[in-house]
Amino acid sequence: MAASGPAAVDLSAALVMQPTGLADWVIVMPVALCIGLGAVLMMIRHRTRLHAPITIMGLCILVALDAVLLWRVASQGPFTMVMGRWLPPFGIAFTADLTGTVLALAGAIAALACAIYAARDCEDRERRYGFYPFMMLLMAGVTGAFLTGDIFNLYVWFEVLLISSFGLIVLGSTREQIDGALKYAVLNLLGTTLFLITVGYLYAIFGTLNMADIARKATALGPTAPLMTLASLFTLAFAMKAAAFPVNFWLPASYHTPKIVVSALFGGLLTKVGVYALLRVMVMLFPVQREELSFVIAVSAALTMILGAMGALAQNDLRRMLGYIVISGIGSIMAGVAIGTQAALSGAIFYALNSIVLMTALYLAIGHAARLGGAWTLSGLRGLYAGAPWFSAMVLVLFFAGAGLPPFSGFWPKAMLTKSAIDIGAWWLAASILISGFIITIALGRAFLLCFWKPAAPEMSRPARAPLASASGRPPSMMPVAALTLLIVVAGLFPEPLMKISQSAAQTLGDPSAYIRSVFPQGALR
């Protein structure tokens, strides 16, 4: 008797049977672009004159791709692409929602400004050592972290951006840079190690790493699983990444040591990836545990804001002052996480968007001021307004925005967060937001008065100072600073579009049903 043929296998239970639509590939194209350009730049590492134009062109394309991705998510809702045609939760998922895509777009804009600035700021030696390849790989890590739908791959993208940042922070190999890189590396490696251990613990409990799958299982497992322990470990790990109190001391010890364009990248982007991860995990995956930890997060937020502002007031070095302002801003975002209402979360997202653009612009502007004045300190810079009035006016706008004063973009998220704190009766947290803003106003006002407004001493009574050198012998172009300043002014005068996007993003975080349906369209809420 003839043997029967092999039984038919139903692949539809494990694989996506339809080919992926061309429009869905846009979700992975930003990451693929950054990795591909990083590889190309490595292959032409001896032709350093091509690095700047290739990178600038690539980042322009990245901005366009992120804008298309944001438009699609805003018009059609979250969507998912799974690698290797495996159905989730087996395949690695990229899931785009408003929170991730709008932060990815803001990060791409900041990186483009840094690349244009660096075209005349980076020396040929630094280009040969890999400034632009490291920059593109850093953007691959940042973009991947914002778009991934898998919590283990969130860790992977953290590692990609961390390794790239190690390469950027030691460019120049000065004693100060090596010291800053060591402090930066030790604390960040501790944070990523804690993150990895927690991810392993999470997998042992849930049996999955897909964020949408975790979100729909967390409620059912709540009474029987140690979710509070998981949430506490994730909070600590992401607080270390974001430089929140009491694990924030690594940032002011390291961010002032590399080239100013590297500091601008770090100050604008890296800490925001940490607070994004905190928003994604604590608000979307563990909302009950976030509520239980809200007081602890609020206390950490208040201390981060106040101590960051006081640290900024105590600095003589402008770069260290900006590092403390970055820390204080992280506290404001964490306050939104602690409050947890939709209004507070929208304020936190708005603040993160503003901080990405603002801190990048501030670092680049301070770098240009140092080029003009030949020093980095409040005691060394004088009379910049007399020699560069238009540039000084731009810096004043940036300082107003950094202090959260109207009518610039920094005012609106602080107002949203303060009102949200008052609405739930957390007067002390609202007071912390206002007090930290007041102290930062004093710190930035003092910096402007001493460095820009105060007349320079007569040449006969002070030693001559040559402008700091740049790659071309001239100060870098102010076009990126002017463009970022214009964005800040427009966002301050017309905040409604960003408010609407932030509110919609906060709603998706608080109610992840649409996010889950994009991953599991046939059974999202089972």
FENFENZI-V655624 format. One record per pair of residues at least 24 apart in sequence whose C-alpha atoms are under 8 Angstrom apart, sorted by the first residue. I is the first residue (numbers start at 1). GAP is how many residues later the second one is. D is the distance in whole Angstrom. If there is no record, write none. Layout:
# FENFENZI-V655624
<<I | GAP | D> <I | GAP | D>>
This chain:
# FENFENZI-V655624
<<13 | 74 | 8> <14 | 72 | 6> <14 | 73 | 5> <14 | 76 | 8> <15 | 70 | 5> <15 | 71 | 5> <15 | 72 | 5> <16 | 69 | 5> <16 | 70 | 6> <16 | 71 | 6> <17 | 68 | 8> <20 | 61 | 8> <24 | 56 | 8> <24 | 57 | 7> <25 | 56 | 8> <26 | 39 | 7> <26 | 42 | 8> <26 | 43 | 7> <27 | 42 | 7> <27 | 53 | 8> <27 | 54 | 7> <27 | 67 | 7> <27 | 68 | 8> <27 | 69 | 7> <27 | 120 | 8> <28 | 66 | 7> <29 | 36 | 7> <30 | 32 | 6> <30 | 35 | 6> <30 | 36 | 7> <30 | 110 | 8> <30 | 113 | 7> <31 | 108 | 8> <31 | 109 | 5> <31 | 110 | 8> <31 | 112 | 6> <31 | 113 | 6> <32 | 108 | 8> <33 | 25 | 7> <33 | 29 | 7> <34 | 24 | 8> <34 | 28 | 8> <34 | 102 | 5> <34 | 103 | 6> <34 | 105 | 6> <34 | 106 | 5> <35 | 101 | 7> <35 | 102 | 6> <35 | 105 | 6> <37 | 96 | 8> <37 | 99 | 7> <38 | 94 | 7> <38 | 95 | 4> <38 | 96 | 7> <38 | 97 | 8> <38 | 98 | 5> <38 | 99 | 6> <39 | 94 | 7> <41 | 91 | 7> <41 | 92 | 6> <42 | 88 | 7> <42 | 91 | 6> <45 | 82 | 8> <45 | 83 | 6> <45 | 85 | 7> <46 | 82 | 7> <48 | 76 | 7> <48 | 79 | 6> <48 | 80 | 6> <51 | 76 | 8> <51 | 81 | 6> <52 | 63 | 7> <52 | 64 | 8> <52 | 66 | 8> <52 | 67 | 6> <52 | 80 | 7> <55 | 60 | 7> <55 | 77 | 7> <55 | 81 | 8> <56 | 56 | 6> <56 | 59 | 6> <56 | 60 | 7> <59 | 49 | 7> <59 | 52 | 7> <59 | 53 | 6> <60 | 52 | 7> <62 | 46 | 6> <63 | 42 | 6> <63 | 45 | 5> <63 | 46 | 6> <66 | 35 | 7> <66 | 36 | 8> <66 | 38 | 7> <66 | 39 | 5> <66 | 42 | 8> <67 | 38 | 6> <69 | 27 | 8> <69 | 32 | 7> <70 | 28 | 7> <70 | 31 | 5> <70 | 32 | 6> <70 | 35 | 8> <73 | 24 | 6> <73 | 25 | 6> <73 | 28 | 8> <74 | 24 | 7> <77 | 437 | 7> <78 | 436 | 7> <78 | 437 | 6> <78 | 440 | 6> <79 | 436 | 7> <79 | 439 | 5> <79 | 440 | 7> <80 | 438 | 6> <80 | 439 | 6> <88 | 122 | 7> <88 | 431 | 7> <88 | 432 | 7> <89 | 119 | 7> <89 | 120 | 7> <89 | 121 | 6> <89 | 124 | 7> <92 | 57 | 8> <92 | 58 | 6> <92 | 61 | 8> <92 | 118 | 8> <93 | 55 | 6> <93 | 56 | 5> <93 | 57 | 6> <93 | 117 | 7> <94 | 53 | 6> <94 | 54 | 4> <94 | 55 | 5> <94 | 56 | 7> <95 | 52 | 6> <95 | 53 | 6> <95 | 54 | 5> <95 | 420 | 8> <95 | 423 | 8> <95 | 424 | 8> <96 | 51 | 5> <96 | 52 | 8> <96 | 53 | 8> <97 | 50 | 8> <97 | 408 | 7> <97 | 411 | 8> <97 | 418 | 7> <98 | 403 | 7> <98 | 406 | 7> <98 | 407 | 5> <98 | 410 | 8> <99 | 250 | 7> <99 | 403 | 8> <99 | 406 | 5> <99 | 407 | 7> <99 | 410 | 8> <100 | 46 | 5> <100 | 47 | 6> <101 | 45 | 7> <101 | 46 | 7> <102 | 251 | 8> <103 | 43 | 7> <103 | 249 | 8> <103 | 250 | 6> <104 | 38 | 8> <104 | 39 | 6> <104 | 42 | 6> <104 | 43 | 8> <106 | 247 | 6> <106 | 250 | 7> <106 | 251 | 7> <107 | 35 | 8> <107 | 36 | 8> <107 | 161 | 8> <107 | 162 | 6> <107 | 249 | 7> <107 | 250 | 8> <108 | 31 | 8> <109 | 248 | 8> <110 | 155 | 7> <110 | 158 | 7> <110 | 246 | 7> <110 | 247 | 6> <110 | 250 | 6> <110 | 374 | 8> <111 | 28 | 8> <111 | 154 | 7> <113 | 367 | 5> <113 | 368 | 7> <113 | 371 | 8> <114 | 147 | 6> <114 | 150 | 7> <114 | 151 | 7> <114 | 246 | 8> <114 | 250 | 8> <114 | 366 | 7> <116 | 361 | 8> <116 | 364 | 7> <117 | 144 | 7> <117 | 247 | 8> <117 | 359 | 6> <117 | 360 | 6> <117 | 361 | 8> <117 | 363 | 7> <118 | 143 | 6> <118 | 358 | 7> <119 | 357 | 8> <120 | 350 | 7> <120 | 351 | 5> <120 | 352 | 6> <120 | 354 | 8> <120 | 355 | 7> <120 | 356 | 5> <120 | 357 | 7> <121 | 349 | 5> <121 | 350 | 5> <121 | 351 | 7> <121 | 354 | 7> <121 | 355 | 6> <122 | 348 | 7> <122 | 349 | 5> <123 | 347 | 7> <123 | 348 | 4> <123 | 349 | 8> <124 | 347 | 7> <126 | 45 | 6> <126 | 46 | 7> <129 | 42 | 7> <130 | 37 | 8> <131 | 36 | 8> <131 | 37 | 6> <131 | 40 | 8> <134 | 30 | 5> <134 | 31 | 7> <134 | 33 | 7> <134 | 34 | 6> <135 | 29 | 7> <135 | 33 | 8> <137 | 24 | 7> <137 | 27 | 6> <138 | 24 | 8> <138 | 26 | 5> <138 | 27 | 7> <142 | 127 | 8> <142 | 128 | 8> <142 | 131 | 7> <145 | 128 | 7> <146 | 127 | 7> <146 | 130 | 8> <149 | 61 | 6> <149 | 62 | 6> <149 | 63 | 7> <150 | 59 | 6> <150 | 60 | 5> <150 | 61 | 5> <151 | 48 | 7> <151 | 58 | 6> <151 | 59 | 6> <151 | 60 | 6> <152 | 44 | 8> <152 | 47 | 7> <152 | 57 | 6> <155 | 37 | 7> <155 | 40 | 7> <155 | 41 | 7> <158 | 34 | 8> <159 | 33 | 8> <162 | 26 | 8> <165 | 101 | 8> <168 | 90 | 8> <168 | 94 | 7> <169 | 88 | 8> <169 | 89 | 5> <169 | 90 | 8> <169 | 93 | 7> <170 | 88 | 7> <171 | 87 | 7> <171 | 88 | 8> <172 | 86 | 8> <176 | 81 | 6> <177 | 77 | 8> <177 | 80 | 5> <177 | 81 | 6> <179 | 75 | 8> <180 | 73 | 6> <180 | 74 | 4> <180 | 75 | 7> <180 | 77 | 6> <181 | 73 | 6> <183 | 67 | 6> <183 | 70 | 7> <183 | 71 | 7> <184 | 66 | 6> <184 | 67 | 7> <184 | 69 | 8> <184 | 70 | 6> <187 | 53 | 7> <187 | 63 | 7> <188 | 52 | 7> <188 | 53 | 7> <191 | 46 | 5> <191 | 47 | 7> <191 | 49 | 6> <191 | 50 | 6> <192 | 45 | 7> <194 | 39 | 7> <194 | 43 | 6> <195 | 38 | 8> <195 | 39 | 7> <195 | 42 | 6> <195 | 43 | 8> <198 | 32 | 7> <198 | 35 | 6> <198 | 36 | 7> <201 | 29 | 8> <202 | 28 | 7> <211 | 74 | 7> <212 | 303 | 7> <212 | 304 | 5> <212 | 307 | 7> <213 | 303 | 7> <214 | 71 | 7> <215 | 69 | 7> <215 | 70 | 5> <215 | 71 | 7> <215 | 297 | 8> <215 | 301 | 8> <216 | 300 | 8> <216 | 308 | 8> <216 | 309 | 7> <216 | 310 | 7> <218 | 67 | 7> <218 | 68 | 7> <227 | 59 | 8> <227 | 62 | 7> <228 | 61 | 6> <231 | 51 | 7> <231 | 55 | 7> <231 | 58 | 6> <231 | 59 | 7> <232 | 61 | 8> <234 | 44 | 8> <234 | 47 | 8> <235 | 43 | 7> <235 | 47 | 8> <238 | 36 | 5> <238 | 37 | 7> <238 | 39 | 7> <238 | 40 | 6> <239 | 35 | 7> <239 | 36 | 8> <239 | 39 | 8> <240 | 34 | 8> <241 | 30 | 6> <241 | 32 | 8> <241 | 33 | 5> <241 | 34 | 8> <242 | 28 | 8> <242 | 29 | 4> <242 | 30 | 7> <242 | 31 | 7> <242 | 32 | 5> <242 | 33 | 6> <242 | 88 | 7> <243 | 28 | 7> <243 | 84 | 6> <243 | 87 | 7> <244 | 56 | 7> <244 | 57 | 7> <244 | 60 | 6> <244 | 83 | 7> <244 | 86 | 7> <244 | 87 | 7> <245 | 55 | 6> <245 | 56 | 7> <245 | 58 | 6> <245 | 59 | 5> <246 | 54 | 7> <246 | 58 | 8> <248 | 79 | 7> <251 | 72 | 7> <251 | 76 | 8> <252 | 68 | 6> <252 | 71 | 5> <252 | 72 | 6> <255 | 64 | 8> <255 | 65 | 7> <255 | 68 | 6> <256 | 63 | 5> <256 | 64 | 6> <256 | 67 | 7> <260 | 103 | 6> <260 | 104 | 7> <260 | 107 | 6> <261 | 102 | 7> <261 | 103 | 6> <261 | 106 | 8> <263 | 100 | 7> <264 | 95 | 7> <264 | 96 | 5> <264 | 97 | 7> <264 | 98 | 8> <264 | 99 | 5> <264 | 100 | 6> <265 | 95 | 6> <267 | 56 | 7> <267 | 59 | 6> <267 | 89 | 8> <267 | 92 | 6> <267 | 93 | 6> <267 | 96 | 8> <268 | 87 | 7> <268 | 88 | 4> <268 | 89 | 7> <268 | 90 | 7> <268 | 91 | 5> <268 | 92 | 5> <269 | 87 | 6> <271 | 59 | 8> <272 | 58 | 8> <272 | 80 | 7> <272 | 84 | 7> <275 | 55 | 7> <275 | 58 | 7> <275 | 59 | 7> <279 | 58 | 7> <279 | 230 | 8> <280 | 229 | 7> <283 | 54 | 7> <283 | 57 | 8> <283 | 226 | 6> <283 | 227 | 6> <284 | 225 | 5> <284 | 226 | 6> <284 | 227 | 7> <284 | 228 | 6> <290 | 48 | 8> <291 | 47 | 8> <291 | 49 | 8> <293 | 45 | 8> <294 | 43 | 8> <294 | 44 | 5> <294 | 45 | 7> <294 | 46 | 8> <295 | 43 | 7> <297 | 37 | 7> <297 | 38 | 7> <297 | 40 | 8> <297 | 41 | 5> <298 | 36 | 7> <298 | 37 | 6> <298 | 40 | 5> <298 | 41 | 8> <298 | 131 | 7> <300 | 31 | 7> <301 | 29 | 8> <301 | 30 | 4> <301 | 31 | 7> <301 | 32 | 8> <301 | 33 | 5> <301 | 34 | 5> <302 | 29 | 6> <302 | 30 | 8> <302 | 33 | 7> <302 | 127 | 6> <302 | 130 | 6> <302 | 131 | 7> <303 | 28 | 8> <304 | 24 | 6> <304 | 26 | 7> <304 | 27 | 5> <305 | 24 | 7> <305 | 25 | 7> <305 | 26 | 5> <305 | 27 | 6> <305 | 127 | 7> <305 | 128 | 7> <305 | 131 | 6> <306 | 126 | 7> <306 | 129 | 7> <306 | 130 | 5> <308 | 128 | 8> <309 | 127 | 5> <309 | 128 | 8> <309 | 130 | 6> <309 | 131 | 5> <310 | 126 | 8> <310 | 129 | 7> <310 | 130 | 8> <312 | 128 | 7> <312 | 131 | 6> <313 | 126 | 7> <313 | 127 | 7> <313 | 129 | 7> <313 | 130 | 5> <316 | 61 | 5> <316 | 62 | 5> <316 | 63 | 7> <317 | 59 | 6> <317 | 60 | 4> <317 | 61 | 6> <318 | 48 | 7> <318 | 58 | 6> <318 | 59 | 6> <318 | 60 | 7> <318 | 129 | 8> <319 | 44 | 7> <319 | 47 | 8> <319 | 57 | 7> <322 | 37 | 8> <322 | 40 | 8> <322 | 41 | 7> <325 | 115 | 7> <326 | 33 | 7> <328 | 108 | 7> <329 | 26 | 7> <332 | 82 | 8> <332 | 85 | 8> <332 | 101 | 7> <335 | 82 | 7> <335 | 94 | 8> <336 | 81 | 6> <339 | 81 | 7> <339 | 82 | 7> <339 | 85 | 8> <341 | 79 | 7> <342 | 161 | 7> <342 | 164 | 6> <342 | 165 | 6> <342 | 168 | 7> <343 | 73 | 7> <343 | 74 | 8> <343 | 77 | 6> <343 | 160 | 7> <343 | 163 | 8> <344 | 72 | 7> <344 | 73 | 5> <344 | 76 | 5> <344 | 77 | 8> <345 | 158 | 8> <345 | 161 | 5> <346 | 153 | 7> <346 | 156 | 5> <346 | 157 | 5> <346 | 158 | 8> <346 | 159 | 7> <346 | 160 | 5> <347 | 65 | 8> <347 | 66 | 5> <347 | 67 | 7> <347 | 69 | 5> <347 | 70 | 5> <347 | 155 | 7> <348 | 65 | 7> <348 | 69 | 7> <349 | 153 | 6> <349 | 156 | 8> <349 | 157 | 8> <350 | 63 | 6> <350 | 148 | 7> <350 | 149 | 7> <350 | 152 | 6> <351 | 59 | 7> <351 | 62 | 5> <351 | 63 | 7> <354 | 55 | 7> <354 | 56 | 6> <354 | 134 | 8> <355 | 55 | 8> <357 | 127 | 6> <357 | 131 | 8> <358 | 40 | 7> <358 | 43 | 8> <358 | 44 | 7> <358 | 126 | 7> <358 | 127 | 8> <358 | 130 | 7> <361 | 37 | 8> <361 | 119 | 8> <361 | 120 | 5> <361 | 123 | 6> <361 | 124 | 7> <362 | 33 | 8> <362 | 36 | 7> <362 | 37 | 8> <364 | 117 | 7> <365 | 30 | 7> <365 | 116 | 6> <368 | 107 | 7> <368 | 108 | 7> <368 | 110 | 8> <370 | 97 | 7> <370 | 98 | 7> <371 | 96 | 5> <371 | 97 | 5> <371 | 98 | 7> <371 | 104 | 6> <372 | 95 | 6> <372 | 96 | 7> <372 | 103 | 7> <373 | 92 | 7> <373 | 93 | 8> <373 | 94 | 6> <373 | 95 | 8> <374 | 91 | 6> <374 | 92 | 6> <374 | 93 | 4> <374 | 94 | 5> <375 | 92 | 8> <375 | 93 | 8> <378 | 69 | 6> <378 | 72 | 6> <378 | 73 | 6> <379 | 71 | 8> <379 | 72 | 8> <380 | 71 | 8> <381 | 69 | 7> <381 | 70 | 5> <381 | 71 | 8> <382 | 68 | 6> <382 | 69 | 5> <382 | 70 | 6> <382 | 71 | 7> <382 | 72 | 6> <382 | 73 | 6> <382 | 74 | 5> <382 | 75 | 8> <383 | 67 | 8> <383 | 68 | 6> <383 | 69 | 5> <383 | 70 | 6> <383 | 71 | 5> <383 | 72 | 4> <383 | 73 | 5> <384 | 67 | 6> <384 | 68 | 4> <384 | 69 | 7> <385 | 67 | 5> <385 | 68 | 6> <386 | 66 | 8> <386 | 67 | 8> <386 | 69 | 8> <392 | 60 | 7> <394 | 88 | 7> <394 | 91 | 7> <396 | 52 | 7> <397 | 88 | 7> <397 | 92 | 8> <398 | 87 | 7> <398 | 90 | 8> <399 | 42 | 8> <399 | 45 | 6> <399 | 46 | 8> <400 | 41 | 8> <401 | 87 | 8> <402 | 38 | 8> <402 | 39 | 8> <403 | 34 | 6> <403 | 35 | 7> <403 | 37 | 6> <403 | 38 | 5> <403 | 41 | 7> <404 | 33 | 6> <406 | 86 | 7> <407 | 82 | 8> <407 | 85 | 5> <407 | 86 | 6> <408 | 80 | 6> <408 | 81 | 5> <408 | 82 | 8> <408 | 83 | 7> <408 | 84 | 4> <408 | 85 | 7> <409 | 79 | 5> <409 | 80 | 6> <409 | 81 | 8> <409 | 82 | 5> <409 | 83 | 4> <409 | 84 | 8> <409 | 86 | 7> <410 | 82 | 7> <411 | 81 | 7> <412 | 80 | 7> <412 | 83 | 7>>
